[in-house]
């Protein structure tokens, strides 16, 4: 074999892995060891469900659930949403919110996390779909967790007019002390494609959802308040209190296509009927 040919073969052998890597587009695989725990974070009795689809079902009541989730990854832990405040458990009859919602907590979040072996203070990341009161109730339990939030949501929540977006800063004041990573769109939390925050604006300026790829349980999109129950998802109806109605509908259609493209299931965090078929911690999905 001549010298030139030998050098050529040597170079190809060295470069082959890099050339192949550049030519392939294998989608991220579900991460071995990834777990998803579903946590009970309260209930919401809606005294007039027409606030979720104006002009429809006026005066009718509807019961919603409030779900939070713990994602356990080989590289760390992420709490997705923090539900209603644990302190509500001290008021069994619940409290009235905006004269339309009766809020109750029967199983505080803190003890649930303790039970499955992940005390709140040890959790590495805190992902909040948005800053409304039923999603930030226990953020004070995680003072050291890195907050993962869209830049638009952070600016709205900590800006001059949080009330304009339905935010009450007193409920999430502790977040000012958390380390924070302000996001500019979709974000791969652990760098392997298995847990991805999806930017889904409309309900609030920087609303986000969470996509999880599970090896045995399949691909799941955790809704936040992208939609509140199945009927609104089917008909693409928008609550009267959403920040941007047109953007809300656009985002719902985009996420519908995302679900199809990724063969994923939408878990609607507030849908009581859907959640009745979803197992809760200490059971988990993997």
N, C-alpha and C positions, 0 to 999 in steps of 0.2 A: 504494500500500500504506500503510495507516495505521500510526501510530507504535506502537501496542500490538502489532499483528501482527508488525511488524518486530522488536521486542524479543523476542517469543516465539520466532520462528524463530532469532534469534541465540542465545538461551539454549539451545535444543534442539541447535543445532550444536555449542556448547561442551560440553554435557553428554553428548552421544551416546556418545562413546567410553567414558565411565565407566559409563553405563547399560548398554551392551552388555557391558562386562566383568563387571558384576554379574549378568547374566542368563545367561552362558554357563558351561559346566563342561567345557571341552575338556581332556582328560587330557594330562599332560606328554608331550612328544614326545621321541624319542631325540635326544640331542645330537650334532650333526655334529662330527667330530673325536675322538669318544670311542673309546678303545681298551682292550681287556682282554687282558692277557698272562697265560698260565698257566705257573707256575713249579714245577719239581720240588723239593720240600722234604723228600725222604726216603722211606723205606719202613718198614713196621711188620709184622713177622711175629707173628701172634697164635698162641700155643702152645695155647690152649684157647678156641675161639671162643664157647663157651657163656657167657662173661662178657658178651657182647653181647646174648644172649637166653637167660637162665637156664632150664635144663632141656632145651635143644635143642642137638644137635651136641656134646655133652660130649666133650672130649678131642680134637676135630678141630682142625686148623690152618687158618689163613686168612691170606693175604697182603693187606695194605692199602697204599695209597699215601698220601702226605702232600702235599697241594697247597697252594700259596700263589698269590696273584694280585696283579698290579700293574694298577691302573686309572689310565689317563692321560686327563685331562679338560682342556679348554682353560683351566680355572681352577686346575688343580693336579694333584697326583698322590697316590694313596692305595695303600698296601700293605695287602692284606687277609691277615692271619695271617702268622706268621713261622717256621712249621715247626719242624723239629728243628735243633739247633745245628750250625752248619757244622763245628765241631771234631770231630764224629763221623766226618767223612771221613778222619780220621787213624787210625780203627779199622775197617778194612775188614770184619772179622768181626762188627761191631756190638756193642751193649751190651744187657744184659738189664735190663728195667725192670719192677718189681713182680712179678718171677718169671713174668711172663706175656707180655711183649712184647719182641721183639728189634728194636732200633732201628738203622737204618743210613742213612747219607747218602753218596751217590756224586757228587752235583753240588751243591757249596756254593751257597747263595743269593747271597752277595755278588758273586761273579764273574758269575752270571747277570744280575743287575741292571746290572752294568758293561757287559756285552755288548750289551744293548739300549739303552744310552745313558742310563740313569737310576741313577747310583750311589746306594747306600742313604742316604748322608748328605744327599742333595739332595731326598729325598722329603718331601712336605709333611705328609701325614696317615698315621697308623698305626691301622688298625682291627683289633682282635683279637676273634675270635668268642667266646673265653673263655680263661681263664688256665691251662689244662692244658699240661703240658710239651711236647707235640708241636705246639703252636700259638704258643709264645712263644720258641722256641729262639734266634732271632736279633734280638730286640728291641734288644739292645745296639748293633746296627749303625745304629740310627736315633735317636740321642740328642736330635735337634732336632725330630723329627716330633711333631705334636700327636696325642696319644692320644685316640681316640674310643671310649668304653666306657660301658656302662650303669652307673648309679650303684650298683646292687645288686652288680654284679660287682666294682667297685672297692672297695666296702666289705668284701666277703668276702675279696678278695685281699690287702688291706692292713690288715685288722682283726686281732683278737686270735687267731682260730683258723682260719687259711687251710687248714691240713691237713684240717679237717673237710669241705672241699669238694674235696679232692684236689689242692690247690695247693701248690707249693713256692716260696716267695718268693725263694729264692736264684737261681732261674732267670729271674726278671724284676725283680731288684733295681734295675736301671738305669732302670726306668720311673718310679721316684720322682723322677727328675730331668727327665723329659719334661714339656712343657706338656700339660695334660689338659683335655678337655671331657667332663664326666660327663653322660651322656644320661638322659633320663626318657622312654624309649619310642622310637618310630621317629624317624629323623633324616635329613633331606635334606642330603647332604654338600655339594653345590655349588649348592644353591638352585634347581635347575631340574627336579627330578624324575627325573633320569637315573641317579642313584646314591643309593640309599636304604638306610640301615641299618635292619633290621627287628628289633624286640625279640622274642626267641623263647626265653623261659625254660623251664627244666625239666632240661636236661642239667646246667647250673649255674645259680645264682641269677639271673645277668644275661646269659645266653647271647644272642648275636645272630647274624643272618644278613645277607647283603648282596644287594640287588636291583639289577640293572644293566639299563638299557634301551639296547640297541645297535641302530643304524639298520639294519644289514644282517643281523646275526646273531640278532636278536630279543631277547626278554626272558629273563634268566637269574637264578635265585636260587642264590647260593653258600651251601652248607648249613652251614658250620661243622660242629659235631657235633650238629645237629638230628637227624641219622641218619647211620650209618656205612657202610651198604651197602644195595643195592636190596631185598634180601629183607626186611630189617627195616622199610623204608619201606612196602613192599607190605602187610605184616601188622601194621604199627604196633607193633612190638616195641621194648622199652626195655632198655638195658643195666642190669645189676644195680648199677652204680656211679653211675647218674644221681642228681642231687640230689633230684628230685621226680618220681616215676614218673607220677602222675596229671597233673601239669602238662605233662610231656613228651608224653603222648598227646594232650592237649588242644591243645598247640601244633602238633603234627604235623597234626592235623585242620584247624586254622586255616590253616596254611600250604598244605595241599592245596587248600583253597578259594581261597586267595590266588593260587595258581598257575593255577587254572582261570579266575578272574576276570581275570587279567592275561595270559592266554595265554603263560605263562612255562614254562621248562624248569628242573627242579631239577638242579643239578650237585652230586653228592655228593662232597665233598672227599677222602674216604678210599676210595671205591669203585674198586678197581684195574681191574675190567672196564669200567666206564663210562669211566674216564679214558683207557683205551687208545684210545678213539675221539676224544679231544679233543687238538687240536694244541697243542704247547708252544712257549714262547718259543725263538727270536726271532720266530716266527710270532705272529699276534695275531688277535683277533676285533674287528670294528667294526660 
